[in-house]
Amino acid sequence: MTIICPCNSTKNYPDCCQLFHDGTHFPITAEALMRSRYSAYVLQNADYLLATWHKNTRPKQLDFSQDNTTWQKLEILHTKKGGEKDEKGRVEFNAFYVQDGETRLMHEISRFKKVAGRWFYVDGVLD
Ligand SMILES: [Zn+2]
């Protein structure tokens, strides 16, 4: 059974974020990394999240065992730089999730940086 990718790209997971999660491909743009990280949250893939986190801001570990968040939808609102030839980028997004029976919205502007040709997540500003 093929599943639609959790990042809302309308592609099948094996043709979309799974390529990055498997480590066979690396996202070319900051937005693609952002999408693959969102999918990794949906799938609770802590290894991928840590591997794509900039070393200066990366947490020591991610523990999903107590997590009761159900991610529902990702909406990319705006991107600034973050293209193939850029070294930095920003992605503004809405992520909808259900926690404790309530639907909530997370709005964030994430910052990304390229290190040795690969994109990493640095940090995000919530509002
Ligand atoms: Zn995807």
Backbone and ligand atoms as CSV (ligand in chain L), in Angstrom:
chain,resi,resn,atom,element,x,y,z
A,1,MET,N,N,0.844,-1.193,0.000
A,1,MET,CA,C,0.000,0.000,0.000
A,1,MET,C,C,0.879,1.244,0.000
A,2,THR,N,N,0.594,2.138,-0.902
A,2,THR,CA,C,1.341,3.396,-0.883
A,2,THR,C,C,0.562,4.430,-0.081
A,3,ILE,N,N,1.277,5.202,0.651
A,3,ILE,CA,C,0.612,6.266,1.390
A,3,ILE,C,C,1.025,7.617,0.829
A,4,ILE,N,N,0.098,8.544,0.895
A,4,ILE,CA,C,0.382,9.925,0.500
A,4,ILE,C,C,1.350,10.492,1.533
A,5,CYS,N,N,2.311,11.248,1.059
A,5,CYS,CA,C,3.315,11.758,1.983
A,5,CYS,C,C,2.685,12.680,3.031
A,6,PRO,N,N,3.088,12.526,4.279
A,6,PRO,CA,C,2.518,13.372,5.348
A,6,PRO,C,C,2.765,14.867,5.147
A,7,CYS,N,N,3.736,15.241,4.301
A,7,CYS,CA,C,4.056,16.669,4.150
A,7,CYS,C,C,3.063,17.417,3.262
A,8,ASN,N,N,2.008,16.730,2.798
A,8,ASN,CA,C,0.970,17.376,1.982
A,8,ASN,C,C,1.427,17.751,0.577
A,9,SER,N,N,2.430,17.092,0.073
A,9,SER,CA,C,2.927,17.396,-1.267
A,9,SER,C,C,2.013,16.808,-2.331
A,10,THR,N,N,1.116,15.915,-1.945
A,10,THR,CA,C,0.244,15.104,-2.817
A,10,THR,C,C,1.007,13.991,-3.534
A,11,LYS,N,N,2.315,13.878,-3.269
A,11,LYS,CA,C,3.068,12.739,-3.815
A,11,LYS,C,C,2.975,11.565,-2.850
A,12,ASN,N,N,3.323,10.382,-3.353
A,12,ASN,CA,C,3.387,9.232,-2.469
A,12,ASN,C,C,4.639,9.320,-1.600
A,13,TYR,N,N,4.510,8.811,-0.399
A,13,TYR,CA,C,5.631,8.881,0.540
A,13,TYR,C,C,6.946,8.339,-0.046
A,14,PRO,N,N,6.938,7.169,-0.729
A,14,PRO,CA,C,8.210,6.647,-1.272
A,14,PRO,C,C,8.842,7.558,-2.334
A,15,ASP,N,N,8.021,8.419,-2.969
A,15,ASP,CA,C,8.546,9.339,-3.999
A,15,ASP,C,C,8.836,10.712,-3.422
A,16,CYS,N,N,8.614,10.867,-2.126
A,16,CYS,CA,C,8.758,12.195,-1.534
A,16,CYS,C,C,9.700,12.093,-0.336
A,17,CYS,N,N,9.205,12.333,0.858
A,17,CYS,CA,C,10.098,12.446,2.022
A,17,CYS,C,C,10.821,11.147,2.386
A,18,GLN,N,N,10.299,10.023,1.973
A,18,GLN,CA,C,11.004,8.771,2.303
A,18,GLN,C,C,12.410,8.733,1.701
A,19,LEU,N,N,12.576,9.348,0.544
A,19,LEU,CA,C,13.910,9.393,-0.092
A,19,LEU,C,C,14.919,10.069,0.835
A,20,PHE,N,N,14.450,11.074,1.570
A,20,PHE,CA,C,15.328,11.788,2.496
A,20,PHE,C,C,15.466,11.005,3.804
A,21,HIS,N,N,14.358,10.453,4.267
A,21,HIS,CA,C,14.388,9.701,5.531
A,21,HIS,C,C,15.296,8.478,5.418
A,22,ASP,N,N,15.317,7.885,4.229
A,22,ASP,CA,C,16.169,6.715,4.003
A,22,ASP,C,C,17.644,7.090,3.854
A,23,GLY,N,N,17.896,8.386,3.638
A,23,GLY,CA,C,19.278,8.839,3.483
A,23,GLY,C,C,19.834,8.612,2.087
A,24,THR,N,N,18.977,8.264,1.133
A,24,THR,CA,C,19.466,8.053,-0.232
A,24,THR,C,C,19.545,9.376,-0.996
A,25,HIS,N,N,18.762,10.365,-0.552
A,25,HIS,CA,C,18.786,11.684,-1.179
A,25,HIS,C,C,18.848,12.751,-0.082
A,26,PHE,N,N,19.331,13.928,-0.475
A,26,PHE,CA,C,19.327,15.050,0.457
A,26,PHE,C,C,18.514,16.187,-0.144
A,27,PRO,N,N,17.706,16.853,0.684
A,27,PRO,CA,C,16.867,17.943,0.157
A,27,PRO,C,C,17.721,19.046,-0.463
A,28,ILE,N,N,17.286,19.521,-1.632
A,28,ILE,CA,C,18.035,20.550,-2.351
A,28,ILE,C,C,17.659,21.944,-1.848
A,29,THR,N,N,16.447,22.066,-1.339
A,29,THR,CA,C,16.017,23.373,-0.844
A,29,THR,C,C,15.656,23.285,0.640
A,30,ALA,N,N,15.664,24.468,1.273
A,30,ALA,CA,C,15.281,24.530,2.683
A,30,ALA,C,C,13.828,24.071,2.864
A,31,GLU,N,N,12.984,24.418,1.895
A,31,GLU,CA,C,11.577,24.004,2.000
A,31,GLU,C,C,11.449,22.483,1.968
A,32,ALA,N,N,12.218,21.841,1.108
A,32,ALA,CA,C,12.171,20.374,1.027
A,32,ALA,C,C,12.640,19.753,2.341
A,33,LEU,N,N,13.656,20.361,2.953
A,33,LEU,CA,C,14.104,19.853,4.252
A,33,LEU,C,C,13.023,20.061,5.308
A,34,MET,N,N,12.421,21.244,5.268
A,34,MET,CA,C,11.327,21.557,6.204
A,34,MET,C,C,10.202,20.522,6.087
A,35,ARG,N,N,9.818,20.223,4.862
A,35,ARG,CA,C,8.743,19.243,4.641
A,35,ARG,C,C,9.140,17.862,5.163
A,36,SER,N,N,10.385,17.488,4.904
A,36,SER,CA,C,10.825,16.150,5.315
A,36,SER,C,C,10.925,16.064,6.834
A,37,ARG,N,N,11.229,17.196,7.471
A,37,ARG,CA,C,11.277,17.198,8.935
A,37,ARG,C,C,9.874,17.139,9.526
A,38,TYR,N,N,8.928,17.827,8.879
A,38,TYR,CA,C,7.540,17.721,9.327
A,38,TYR,C,C,7.069,16.261,9.225
A,39,SER,N,N,7.345,15.642,8.093
A,39,SER,CA,C,6.975,14.226,7.916
A,39,SER,C,C,7.635,13.355,8.977
A,40,ALA,N,N,8.874,13.705,9.340
A,40,ALA,CA,C,9.577,12.931,10.363
A,40,ALA,C,C,8.894,13.088,11.724
A,41,TYR,N,N,8.347,14.279,11.994
A,41,TYR,CA,C,7.570,14.448,13.233
A,41,TYR,C,C,6.317,13.586,13.197
A,42,VAL,N,N,5.642,13.579,12.037
A,42,VAL,CA,C,4.437,12.760,11.895
A,42,VAL,C,C,4.766,11.291,12.174
A,43,LEU,N,N,5.894,10.851,11.641
A,43,LEU,CA,C,6.286,9.442,11.748
A,43,LEU,C,C,7.153,9.169,12.983
A,44,GLN,N,N,7.371,10.208,13.782
A,44,GLN,CA,C,8.189,10.110,14.999
A,44,GLN,C,C,9.568,9.505,14.717
A,45,ASN,N,N,10.167,10.038,13.664
A,45,ASN,CA,C,11.496,9.595,13.253
A,45,ASN,C,C,12.547,10.517,13.898
A,46,ALA,N,N,12.886,10.218,15.132
A,46,ALA,CA,C,13.801,11.078,15.890
A,46,ALA,C,C,15.194,11.111,15.270
A,47,ASP,N,N,15.641,9.997,14.744
A,47,ASP,CA,C,16.986,9.933,14.154
A,47,ASP,C,C,17.132,10.942,13.013
A,48,TYR,N,N,16.104,10.998,12.169
A,48,TYR,CA,C,16.171,11.921,11.041
A,48,TYR,C,C,16.149,13.369,11.518
A,49,LEU,N,N,15.311,13.652,12.514
A,49,LEU,CA,C,15.224,15.018,13.028
A,49,LEU,C,C,16.556,15.470,13.613
A,50,LEU,N,N,17.188,14.598,14.350
A,50,LEU,CA,C,18.481,14.941,14.950
A,50,LEU,C,C,19.558,15.093,13.867
A,51,ALA,N,N,19.498,14.236,12.870
A,51,ALA,CA,C,20.508,14.255,11.802
A,51,ALA,C,C,20.414,15.506,10.941
A,52,THR,N,N,19.245,16.142,10.919
A,52,THR,CA,C,19.067,17.325,10.082
A,52,THR,C,C,19.027,18.609,10.915
A,53,TRP,N,N,19.403,18.502,12.180
A,53,TRP,CA,C,19.440,19.639,13.092
A,53,TRP,C,C,20.867,20.185,13.105
A,54,HIS,N,N,21.014,21.489,13.007
A,54,HIS,CA,C,22.352,22.086,13.035
A,54,HIS,C,C,23.043,21.743,14.358
A,55,LYS,N,N,24.326,21.457,14.290
A,55,LYS,CA,C,25.020,20.949,15.484
A,55,LYS,C,C,25.018,21.956,16.649
A,56,ASN,N,N,24.915,23.245,16.332
A,56,ASN,CA,C,24.919,24.256,17.394
A,56,ASN,C,C,23.617,24.313,18.185
A,57,THR,N,N,22.535,23.852,17.597
A,57,THR,CA,C,21.231,23.975,18.264
A,57,THR,C,C,20.567,22.616,18.496
A,58,ARG,N,N,21.211,21.551,18.078
A,58,ARG,CA,C,20.629,20.214,18.149
A,58,ARG,C,C,20.467,19.754,19.606
A,59,PRO,N,N,19.280,19.271,19.976
A,59,PRO,CA,C,19.120,18.705,21.325
A,59,PRO,C,C,19.864,17.368,21.426
A,60,LYS,N,N,20.156,16.968,22.637
A,60,LYS,CA,C,20.891,15.704,22.821
A,60,LYS,C,C,20.063,14.509,22.374
A,61,GLN,N,N,18.776,14.590,22.649
A,61,GLN,CA,C,17.900,13.500,22.216
A,61,GLN,C,C,16.474,14.010,22.039
A,62,LEU,N,N,15.698,13.216,21.338
A,62,LEU,CA,C,14.280,13.509,21.161
A,62,LEU,C,C,13.525,12.277,21.615
A,63,ASP,N,N,12.576,12.497,22.487
A,63,ASP,CA,C,11.850,11.355,23.038
A,63,ASP,C,C,10.360,11.509,22.728
A,64,PHE,N,N,9.852,10.626,21.905
A,64,PHE,CA,C,8.440,10.697,21.534
A,64,PHE,C,C,7.560,9.780,22.388
A,65,SER,N,N,8.159,9.107,23.385
A,65,SER,CA,C,7.397,8.091,24.101
A,65,SER,C,C,6.206,8.677,24.887
A,66,GLN,N,N,6.341,9.936,25.331
A,66,GLN,CA,C,5.244,10.570,26.084
A,66,GLN,C,C,4.425,11.511,25.204
A,67,ASP,N,N,4.716,11.497,23.925
A,67,ASP,CA,C,4.129,12.486,23.036
A,67,ASP,C,C,2.755,12.036,22.548
A,68,ASN,N,N,1.745,12.878,22.737
A,68,ASN,CA,C,0.412,12.507,22.253
A,68,ASN,C,C,-0.093,13.475,21.183
A,69,THR,N,N,0.861,14.068,20.471
A,69,THR,CA,C,0.525,14.997,19.394
A,69,THR,C,C,0.205,14.220,18.117
A,70,THR,N,N,-0.921,14.559,17.502
A,70,THR,CA,C,-1.227,13.999,16.194
A,70,THR,C,C,-1.167,15.131,15.183
A,71,TRP,N,N,-0.140,15.075,14.347
A,71,TRP,CA,C,0.016,16.129,13.340
A,71,TRP,C,C,-0.989,15.906,12.230
A,72,GLN,N,N,-1.643,16.992,11.809
A,72,GLN,CA,C,-2.727,16.887,10.841
A,72,GLN,C,C,-2.366,17.410,9.466
A,73,LYS,N,N,-1.690,18.544,9.443
A,73,LYS,CA,C,-1.505,19.195,8.145
A,73,LYS,C,C,-0.386,20.220,8.209
A,74,LEU,N,N,0.334,20.316,7.125
A,74,LEU,CA,C,1.377,21.331,6.984
A,74,LEU,C,C,0.994,22.291,5.867
A,75,GLU,N,N,1.138,23.569,6.147
A,75,GLU,CA,C,0.930,24.600,5.127
A,75,GLU,C,C,2.176,25.468,5.065
A,76,ILE,N,N,2.829,25.485,3.924
A,76,ILE,CA,C,3.967,26.389,3.748
A,76,ILE,C,C,3.410,27.745,3.338
A,77,LEU,N,N,3.730,28.778,4.101
A,77,LEU,CA,C,3.170,30.102,3.825
A,77,LEU,C,C,4.106,30.959,2.990
A,78,HIS,N,N,5.404,30.856,3.281
A,78,HIS,CA,C,6.331,31.773,2.649
A,78,HIS,C,C,7.745,31.222,2.779
A,79,THR,N,N,8.540,31.389,1.748
A,79,THR,CA,C,9.949,31.017,1.880
A,79,THR,C,C,10.803,32.208,1.461
A,80,LYS,N,N,11.936,32.336,2.129
A,80,LYS,CA,C,12.876,33.411,1.809
A,80,LYS,C,C,14.233,32.760,1.615
A,81,LYS,N,N,14.805,32.951,0.437
A,81,LYS,CA,C,16.032,32.256,0.042
A,81,LYS,C,C,15.840,30.747,0.232
A,82,GLY,N,N,16.892,30.042,0.644
A,82,GLY,CA,C,16.725,28.606,0.850
A,82,GLY,C,C,16.710,27.803,-0.433
A,83,GLY,N,N,17.126,28.432,-1.523
A,83,GLY,CA,C,17.163,27.733,-2.806
A,83,GLY,C,C,18.454,26.960,-2.985
A,84,GLU,N,N,18.564,26.357,-4.139
A,84,GLU,CA,C,19.706,25.503,-4.444
A,84,GLU,C,C,21.050,26.225,-4.281
A,85,LYS,N,N,21.080,27.524,-4.632
A,85,LYS,CA,C,22.346,28.264,-4.612
A,85,LYS,C,C,22.530,29.080,-3.337
A,86,ASP,N,N,21.566,29.029,-2.448
A,86,ASP,CA,C,21.652,29.822,-1.217
A,86,ASP,C,C,22.360,29.057,-0.109
A,87,GLU,N,N,22.829,29.827,0.874
A,87,GLU,CA,C,23.489,29.218,2.038
A,87,GLU,C,C,22.600,29.272,3.268
A,88,LYS,N,N,21.594,30.150,3.211
A,88,LYS,CA,C,20.659,30.300,4.322
A,88,LYS,C,C,19.252,30.375,3.781
A,89,GLY,N,N,18.295,30.073,4.621
A,89,GLY,CA,C,16.923,30.193,4.170
A,89,GLY,C,C,15.961,30.243,5.337
A,90,ARG,N,N,14.777,30.773,5.059
A,90,ARG,CA,C,13.706,30.813,6.056
A,90,ARG,C,C,12.440,30.234,5.449
A,91,VAL,N,N,11.724,29.507,6.254
A,91,VAL,CA,C,10.449,28.952,5.801
A,91,VAL,C,C,9.403,29.242,6.874
A,92,GLU,N,N,8.343,29.923,6.449
A,92,GLU,CA,C,7.244,30.209,7.365
A,92,GLU,C,C,6.128,29.212,7.096
A,93,PHE,N,N,5.615,28.628,8.154
A,93,PHE,CA,C,4.595,27.603,7.938
A,93,PHE,C,C,3.571,27.578,9.067
A,94,ASN,N,N,2.451,26.963,8.764
A,94,ASN,CA,C,1.460,26.583,9.766
A,94,ASN,C,C,1.447,25.073,9.846
A,95,ALA,N,N,1.433,24.560,11.065
A,95,ALA,CA,C,1.264,23.121,11.250
A,95,ALA,C,C,0.090,22.915,12.199
A,96,PHE,N,N,-0.854,22.118,11.755
A,96,PHE,CA,C,-2.045,21.855,12.554
A,96,PHE,C,C,-1.896,20.507,13.244
A,97,TYR,N,N,-2.283,20.470,14.506
A,97,TYR,CA,C,-2.146,19.216,15.245
A,97,TYR,C,C,-3.236,19.100,16.305
A,98,VAL,N,N,-3.438,17.890,16.753
A,98,VAL,CA,C,-4.401,17.627,17.820
A,98,VAL,C,C,-3.629,17.155,19.040
A,99,GLN,N,N,-3.900,17.815,20.146
A,99,GLN,CA,C,-3.257,17.447,21.400
A,99,GLN,C,C,-4.313,17.528,22.492
A,100,ASP,N,N,-4.391,16.497,23.300
A,100,ASP,CA,C,-5.404,16.433,24.361
A,100,ASP,C,C,-6.799,16.728,23.821
A,101,GLY,N,N,-7.092,16.209,22.639
A,101,GLY,CA,C,-8.429,16.341,22.068
A,101,GLY,C,C,-8.740,17.683,21.444
A,102,GLU,N,N,-7.767,18.585,21.406
A,102,GLU,CA,C,-8.006,19.912,20.842
A,102,GLU,C,C,-7.146,20.137,19.611
A,103,THR,N,N,-7.750,20.725,18.582
A,103,THR,CA,C,-6.972,21.074,17.397
A,103,THR,C,C,-6.244,22.389,17.646
A,104,ARG,N,N,-4.959,22.381,17.376
A,104,ARG,CA,C,-4.163,23.581,17.611
A,104,ARG,C,C,-3.338,23.914,16.379
A,105,LEU,N,N,-2.851,25.123,16.393
A,105,LEU,CA,C,-2.065,25.612,15.262
A,105,LEU,C,C,-0.701,26.055,15.760
A,106,MET,N,N,0.324,25.599,15.077
A,106,MET,CA,C,1.670,26.074,15.359
A,106,MET,C,C,2.104,26.899,14.156
A,107,HIS,N,N,2.452,28.143,14.409
A,107,HIS,CA,C,2.931,29.026,13.349
A,107,HIS,C,C,4.386,29.322,13.639
A,108,GLU,N,N,5.260,29.025,12.701
A,108,GLU,CA,C,6.680,29.193,12.967
A,108,GLU,C,C,7.408,29.705,11.724
A,109,ILE,N,N,8.442,30.492,11.980
A,109,ILE,CA,C,9.394,30.825,10.918
A,109,ILE,C,C,10.688,30.097,11.265
A,110,SER,N,N,10.997,29.094,10.484
A,110,SER,CA,C,12.193,28.282,10.736
A,110,SER,C,C,13.367,28.832,9.955
A,111,ARG,N,N,14.538,28.747,10.570
A,111,ARG,CA,C,15.765,29.180,9.897
A,111,ARG,C,C,16.615,27.958,9.553
A,112,PHE,N,N,17.145,27.985,8.363
A,112,PHE,CA,C,17.946,26.867,7.867
A,112,PHE,C,C,19.290,27.379,7.371
A,113,LYS,N,N,20.275,26.516,7.484
A,113,LYS,CA,C,21.620,26.886,7.070
A,113,LYS,C,C,22.243,25.705,6.351
A,114,LYS,N,N,23.035,26.017,5.343
A,114,LYS,CA,C,23.702,24.945,4.609
A,114,LYS,C,C,25.099,24.729,5.183
A,115,VAL,N,N,25.437,23.505,5.415
A,115,VAL,CA,C,26.775,23.140,5.876
A,115,VAL,C,C,27.296,22.056,4.942
A,116,ALA,N,N,28.433,22.348,4.312
A,116,ALA,CA,C,29.045,21.393,3.378
A,116,ALA,C,C,28.030,20.874,2.355
A,117,GLY,N,N,27.237,21.813,1.835
A,117,GLY,CA,C,26.318,21.477,0.751
A,117,GLY,C,C,24.997,20.848,1.171
A,118,ARG,N,N,24.796,20.695,2.477
A,118,ARG,CA,C,23.535,20.106,2.936
A,118,ARG,C,C,22.799,21.057,3.864
A,119,TRP,N,N,21.463,21.054,3.745
A,119,TRP,CA,C,20.627,21.927,4.576
A,119,TRP,C,C,20.434,21.347,5.975
A,120,PHE,N,N,20.487,22.262,6.952
A,120,PHE,CA,C,20.193,21.879,8.342
A,120,PHE,C,C,19.212,22.876,8.940
A,121,TYR,N,N,18.383,22.387,9.840
A,121,TYR,CA,C,17.482,23.236,10.607
A,121,TYR,C,C,18.268,23.897,11.733
A,122,VAL,N,N,18.151,25.219,11.867
A,122,VAL,CA,C,18.856,25.922,12.941
A,122,VAL,C,C,17.919,26.166,14.114
A,123,ASP,N,N,16.912,27.000,13.888
A,123,ASP,CA,C,15.945,27.251,14.959
A,123,ASP,C,C,14.683,27.872,14.356
A,124,GLY,N,N,13.747,28.142,15.211
A,124,GLY,CA,C,12.492,28.688,14.716
A,124,GLY,C,C,11.942,29.726,15.670
A,125,VAL,N,N,11.231,30.684,15.093
A,125,VAL,CA,C,10.552,31.698,15.897
A,125,VAL,C,C,9.063,31.394,15.863
A,126,LEU,N,N,8.493,31.228,17.029
A,126,LEU,CA,C,7.073,30.956,17.132
A,126,LEU,C,C,6.337,32.258,17.359
A,127,ASP,N,N,5.110,32.333,16.853
A,127,ASP,CA,C,4.265,33.441,17.314
A,127,ASP,C,C,2.812,33.059,17.252
L,1,ZN,ZN,ZN,6.932,14.625,1.577
